[in-house]
Amino acid sequence: MTVFCLVETDDGAITDASLRALTLARELAAKGLAADGLAADANGSNGGPVLAAVVFGDPPTADLAAYGIPDVYAVSGIDGYAPQAWARALDELLSPEPAPEMAGHAVVAAGTDRGNEVLAHLGAITGLPMAANCTAAVDNGGALEITRQRWAGLLLEEALLEAPVALLTVATDAVSPVPANELAAVAVHAVAPVLAEGDLAVRAVETSAGTGGASLATARVVIGGGRGVGSAEGFAPLEELAALLGGVVGVSRVVTSEGWRPHTQQVGQTGTKITPDLYLACGISGAIQHIAGCSGAKNIIAINTDPDAPMMTRADYAVVGNLHEVIPALVAALRERAAGPPVFPVG
């Protein structure tokens, strides 16, 4: 029995959302061992659950070792992101043929757009149920007791997932990424799945998104802009600030509705859920749908002329002021700091 975890990477590093999924997968494997009365080391000894990562492309073995992953399946032959092909590869790993010991009992993925899409395809291929946005999972004699977010995280549902193989994604803001107590000795297994032409009908070639190749879902700093930015041209200072901080720009739904920025930059319930170290919300009122997308940020700073705006009350730090004055001043201060102290001639 195996707990597989689909691992997403960005610029060769494991994404924050996948680190959270790995943490839950490791806990699930360890609890499965404990329930069977075996040593809770997640290495699969004595016939207990095995913890394995599935990576499409070159696996970041050092990071996987730090999270206690003993087995890594590196899938080749798929250029870019192809959700049905990725699901087909996972289905082959789950198949008991030709190796019965490879029959898996759980597949875990991050609750990102990709994780949810791939596991939905896997569910359609296998006929298995899928539970999205889980915050906890415990093996209960072949069934999984799960807790998952509903209504954009406003409610928590407790349910029993009964299936030969459990498919679940992990809410991107619910589980803290925790490395293992000891480094694992990682064994890498090459996988070349057999694909039909239709499996590659939908495929996205990888491109870097935003400054330094960071994506909205993985960026450590996000500069958010809302209606208060005023226009598409008004985002130029936010872009400059994001570049100085090594981050990316995110927006509220109204910004995409106005056509100022693309939907791919939307933060919120119908956009991307983010978990940065810093989220700077500029001119965003803070509708509940937007709060649902940014609540996983470690620190939130809001800039708004309205001190009673919902985003201001949710923020760790609030600046009451005009963003068109505050942001340029912040950019100037950062540029001055980067330039260093002035050099005076001697003599």
C-alpha positions as CSV (number, residue, x, y, z in Angstrom):
1,M,0.0,0.0,0.0
2,T,1.3,3.4,-1.0
3,V,0.5,7.0,-0.2
4,F,1.5,8.9,-3.4
5,C,1.9,12.6,-3.4
6,L,1.9,14.6,-6.6
7,V,4.6,17.2,-6.3
8,E,4.5,20.5,-8.2
9,T,7.8,22.4,-8.9
10,D,8.6,25.9,-9.8
11,D,12.1,26.7,-11.2
12,G,13.3,23.4,-9.9
13,A,12.0,23.9,-6.3
14,I,9.0,22.3,-4.7
15,T,6.1,24.8,-4.4
16,D,4.9,25.8,-1.0
17,A,1.5,24.2,-1.6
18,S,3.1,20.9,-2.4
19,L,5.3,21.1,0.7
20,R,2.0,21.3,2.6
21,A,0.6,18.3,0.7
22,L,3.8,16.3,1.4
23,T,3.4,17.1,5.1
24,L,-0.1,15.7,5.2
25,A,0.8,12.7,3.1
26,R,3.7,11.9,5.4
27,E,1.4,12.1,8.4
28,L,-1.2,9.9,6.7
29,A,1.4,7.2,6.0
30,A,2.7,7.4,9.5
31,K,-0.7,7.2,11.1
32,G,-1.5,4.2,8.8
33,L,1.5,2.4,10.1
34,A,0.6,3.2,13.7
35,A,-3.0,1.9,13.1
36,D,-1.5,-1.3,11.8
37,G,0.7,-1.7,14.9
38,L,3.9,-1.1,12.9
39,A,6.8,1.3,13.3
40,A,5.7,4.8,12.3
41,D,8.7,5.6,10.1
42,A,6.8,5.9,6.7
43,N,9.4,3.8,5.0
44,G,7.0,0.9,4.3
45,S,8.9,-1.7,6.3
46,N,7.0,-4.8,7.5
47,G,4.4,-4.4,4.7
48,G,3.1,-1.0,6.0
49,P,2.3,2.0,3.9
50,V,5.0,3.5,1.7
51,L,5.3,7.2,1.1
52,A,6.2,8.2,-2.4
53,A,6.4,11.4,-4.4
54,V,5.5,11.7,-8.1
55,V,7.3,14.5,-10.0
56,F,6.9,15.3,-13.7
57,G,10.5,16.2,-14.7
58,D,13.7,16.4,-12.7
59,P,12.9,15.7,-9.0
60,P,14.4,18.0,-6.4
61,T,15.8,15.1,-4.3
62,A,17.4,17.3,-1.6
63,D,14.1,18.9,-0.7
64,L,12.2,15.6,-0.9
65,A,14.8,14.0,1.4
66,A,14.3,16.8,3.9
67,Y,10.6,16.0,4.0
68,G,11.2,12.3,4.6
69,I,10.2,11.0,1.2
70,P,12.0,7.6,0.6
71,D,10.7,6.9,-3.0
72,V,10.4,9.3,-5.9
73,Y,8.8,8.5,-9.2
74,A,10.2,10.8,-11.9
75,V,7.8,10.8,-14.9
76,S,9.3,11.6,-18.3
77,G,8.0,11.9,-21.8
78,I,5.4,14.7,-21.1
79,D,6.5,18.2,-22.2
80,G,4.8,20.8,-20.1
81,Y,1.6,20.5,-18.2
82,A,-0.9,18.0,-19.6
83,P,-3.6,17.2,-17.0
84,Q,-5.0,14.1,-18.6
85,A,-1.5,12.7,-19.3
86,W,-0.4,13.4,-15.8
87,A,-3.5,11.6,-14.5
88,R,-2.8,8.7,-16.9
89,A,0.7,8.4,-15.4
90,L,-0.7,8.3,-11.9
91,D,-3.2,5.7,-12.9
92,E,-0.3,3.4,-14.1
93,L,1.4,3.8,-10.7
94,L,-1.9,2.8,-9.0
95,S,-2.4,-0.3,-11.2
96,P,-1.7,-3.6,-9.4
97,E,-0.3,-5.0,-12.7
98,P,2.4,-6.0,-13.3
99,A,3.6,-5.3,-9.7
100,P,0.9,-6.1,-7.0
101,E,3.0,-4.3,-4.4
102,M,2.5,-1.0,-6.2
103,A,-1.3,-1.0,-5.6
104,G,-1.8,2.4,-3.9
105,H,-4.4,3.3,-1.3
106,A,-4.1,7.2,-1.5
107,V,-3.1,9.9,-3.9
108,V,-2.5,13.3,-2.3
109,A,-2.0,16.6,-4.2
110,A,-2.0,20.3,-3.4
111,G,-5.3,22.0,-3.7
112,T,-4.0,24.2,-6.5
113,D,-5.6,24.5,-10.0
114,R,-3.3,21.8,-11.2
115,G,-3.7,19.5,-8.3
116,N,-7.5,19.6,-8.4
117,E,-7.6,19.3,-12.1
118,V,-5.2,16.3,-12.3
119,L,-7.0,14.4,-9.5
120,A,-10.4,15.2,-11.1
121,H,-9.1,13.6,-14.3
122,L,-7.7,10.6,-12.3
123,G,-11.1,10.2,-10.7
124,A,-12.8,10.2,-14.1
125,I,-10.3,7.6,-15.4
126,T,-10.6,5.3,-12.4
127,G,-14.1,5.9,-11.3
128,L,-12.9,6.8,-7.8
129,P,-14.3,9.6,-5.7
130,M,-12.2,12.7,-5.0
131,A,-12.2,15.0,-1.9
132,A,-10.9,18.5,-2.5
133,N,-9.4,21.1,0.0
134,C,-8.8,18.7,2.9
135,T,-7.2,19.9,6.1
136,A,-6.8,16.5,7.8
137,A,-7.0,12.9,6.9
138,V,-6.8,9.8,9.1
139,D,-6.9,6.1,8.0
140,N,-9.7,4.3,9.7
141,G,-9.5,0.7,8.7
142,G,-9.5,1.2,5.0
143,A,-11.6,4.3,4.9
144,L,-10.3,7.9,5.4
145,E,-11.8,10.2,8.0
146,I,-11.3,13.6,6.4
147,T,-11.9,17.2,7.3
148,R,-12.2,19.6,4.4
149,Q,-13.0,23.2,3.7
150,R,-16.3,24.1,2.2
151,W,-17.7,27.5,1.1
152,A,-14.3,29.0,0.5
153,G,-13.1,27.9,4.0
154,L,-16.0,29.4,5.9
155,L,-17.2,25.9,6.9
156,L,-15.3,22.7,7.8
157,E,-16.9,19.4,6.8
158,E,-16.1,16.1,8.4
159,A,-16.7,13.1,6.2
160,L,-15.7,9.5,5.6
161,L,-14.1,8.7,2.2
162,E,-14.7,5.1,1.4
163,A,-12.8,3.9,-1.8
164,P,-10.2,1.4,-2.8
165,V,-7.9,4.3,-3.5
166,A,-8.5,7.7,-1.8
167,L,-8.0,10.8,-3.9
168,L,-7.6,14.1,-2.0
169,T,-6.2,17.5,-2.4
170,V,-4.8,19.6,0.5
171,A,-6.1,23.1,1.2
172,T,-3.2,25.4,0.4
173,D,-3.6,27.5,3.5
174,A,-4.5,24.8,6.1
175,V,-1.5,22.6,6.7
176,S,1.9,24.1,7.7
177,P,4.9,22.7,5.8
178,V,7.0,20.8,8.3
179,P,10.2,18.9,7.3
180,A,10.8,15.4,8.7
181,N,12.8,14.8,11.8
182,E,15.4,12.9,9.8
183,L,16.6,13.0,6.2
184,A,15.4,10.2,4.0
185,A,17.5,8.1,1.7
186,V,15.8,8.9,-1.6
187,A,15.5,6.2,-4.3
188,V,14.5,7.6,-7.7
189,H,12.4,5.5,-10.1
190,A,12.1,6.4,-13.8
191,V,8.5,6.3,-15.2
192,A,7.6,6.5,-18.8
193,P,3.8,6.2,-19.1
194,V,2.0,4.8,-22.1
195,L,-0.1,7.6,-23.5
196,A,-2.8,7.8,-26.1
197,E,-2.8,10.8,-28.5
198,G,-5.9,12.2,-26.8
199,D,-4.0,12.4,-23.5
200,L,-1.9,15.2,-24.9
201,A,-4.8,17.1,-26.6
202,V,-4.7,19.7,-23.8
203,R,-1.1,20.8,-22.9
204,A,0.4,23.9,-21.5
205,V,4.1,24.6,-22.2
206,E,5.9,25.9,-19.1
207,T,6.7,29.6,-19.1
208,S,7.9,31.9,-16.3
209,A,5.2,34.0,-14.8
210,G,6.0,37.4,-13.2
211,T,9.2,38.6,-11.9
212,G,12.0,36.1,-11.6
213,G,9.8,33.3,-12.9
214,A,7.7,33.2,-9.7
215,S,4.0,32.4,-10.1
216,L,1.2,33.9,-8.1
217,A,0.6,30.6,-6.2
218,T,4.2,30.3,-5.2
219,A,5.5,33.9,-4.8
220,R,6.8,34.9,-1.4
221,V,5.7,38.5,-1.9
222,V,2.5,39.5,-3.6
223,I,1.6,43.2,-4.3
224,G,-2.2,43.3,-4.7
225,G,-4.2,46.0,-6.5
226,G,-7.9,46.7,-6.5
227,R,-10.4,49.2,-7.7
228,G,-8.5,52.0,-5.9
229,V,-5.6,51.7,-8.4
230,G,-7.9,53.5,-10.8
231,S,-6.8,52.2,-14.2
232,A,-4.6,49.7,-16.1
233,E,-1.9,52.3,-16.2
234,G,-2.1,52.8,-12.5
235,F,-0.5,49.4,-11.9
236,A,3.0,50.6,-13.1
237,P,4.1,51.6,-9.6
238,L,2.9,48.3,-8.2
239,E,4.8,46.4,-10.9
240,E,7.9,48.4,-9.9
241,L,7.5,47.7,-6.2
242,A,6.9,43.9,-7.0
243,A,10.2,43.9,-9.0
244,L,12.1,45.5,-6.1
245,L,10.8,43.0,-3.6
246,G,11.2,40.0,-5.9
247,G,7.4,39.4,-5.9
248,V,4.5,39.4,-8.3
249,V,1.3,41.5,-8.8
250,G,-2.1,40.1,-7.8
251,V,-5.5,41.7,-8.3
252,S,-9.0,41.7,-7.1
253,R,-12.0,40.4,-9.1
254,V,-13.2,43.9,-10.1
255,V,-9.8,44.6,-11.7
256,T,-10.2,41.6,-14.1
257,S,-13.8,42.5,-14.7
258,E,-12.7,46.0,-15.8
259,G,-10.2,44.4,-18.1
260,W,-7.2,46.1,-16.5
261,R,-5.4,42.9,-15.7
262,P,-5.7,39.2,-16.8
263,H,-7.7,36.7,-14.8
264,T,-4.5,34.7,-14.2
265,Q,-3.5,37.4,-11.7
266,Q,-6.8,37.3,-9.7
267,V,-6.5,36.5,-6.0
268,G,-9.7,35.1,-4.5
269,Q,-12.3,32.3,-4.3
270,T,-12.6,32.3,-8.1
271,G,-8.9,33.1,-8.7
272,T,-5.8,31.8,-7.0
273,K,-5.3,31.1,-3.3
274,I,-2.0,32.6,-2.2
275,T,0.3,31.8,0.8
276,P,3.1,34.4,0.6
277,D,5.2,35.7,3.4
278,L,3.9,39.2,2.6
279,Y,0.7,40.4,0.9
280,L,0.5,44.1,0.4
281,A,-3.1,45.0,-0.6
282,C,-3.4,48.4,-2.3
283,G,-6.8,49.9,-2.8
284,I,-8.7,46.7,-2.2
285,S,-11.9,46.9,-0.1
286,G,-11.7,43.2,0.9
287,A,-14.8,41.3,-0.3
288,I,-15.2,37.9,1.4
289,Q,-14.2,36.2,-1.9
290,H,-10.9,38.0,-1.9
291,I,-10.3,37.4,1.7
292,A,-10.8,33.6,1.0
293,G,-7.9,33.8,-1.5
294,C,-5.4,35.7,0.6
295,S,-6.1,34.5,4.2
296,G,-3.1,32.1,3.9
297,A,-0.7,35.0,3.8
298,K,1.7,35.1,6.8
299,N,1.6,38.9,6.9
300,I,-1.0,41.3,5.4
301,I,-0.5,45.0,5.0
302,A,-3.3,47.1,3.6
303,I,-3.2,50.5,2.1
304,N,-6.6,52.3,1.8
305,T,-8.2,55.7,2.2
306,D,-11.1,54.1,4.0
307,P,-10.0,53.0,7.5
308,D,-13.2,50.9,7.9
309,A,-12.7,48.8,4.7
310,P,-12.9,45.0,5.5
311,M,-9.3,44.5,4.2
312,M,-8.0,47.1,6.7
313,T,-9.6,45.3,9.6
314,R,-8.2,41.9,8.4
315,A,-4.7,43.3,7.9
316,D,-1.8,42.8,10.4
317,Y,-0.8,46.4,9.5
318,A,-3.0,49.1,8.0
319,V,-1.9,52.3,6.3
320,V,-4.6,54.9,6.0
321,G,-3.6,56.9,2.9
322,N,-3.6,57.3,-0.9
323,L,-1.8,54.4,-2.5
324,H,-0.7,56.8,-5.3
325,E,1.3,58.6,-2.7
326,V,2.3,55.7,-0.4
327,I,3.6,53.3,-3.2
328,P,5.9,55.8,-5.0
329,A,7.3,56.9,-1.6
330,L,7.9,53.2,-0.7
331,V,9.6,52.6,-4.1
332,A,11.8,55.6,-3.7
333,A,12.9,54.5,-0.2
334,L,13.7,51.0,-1.4
335,R,15.7,52.3,-4.3
336,E,17.6,54.6,-2.0
337,R,18.3,51.8,0.4
338,A,19.5,49.6,-2.5
339,A,21.9,52.3,-3.6
340,G,23.6,52.3,-0.3
341,P,25.0,55.2,1.8
342,P,26.5,58.1,-0.2
343,V,30.3,58.1,-0.7
344,F,32.1,61.3,0.3
345,P,35.5,62.2,-1.1
346,V,38.4,62.1,1.4
347,G,40.9,65.0,1.7
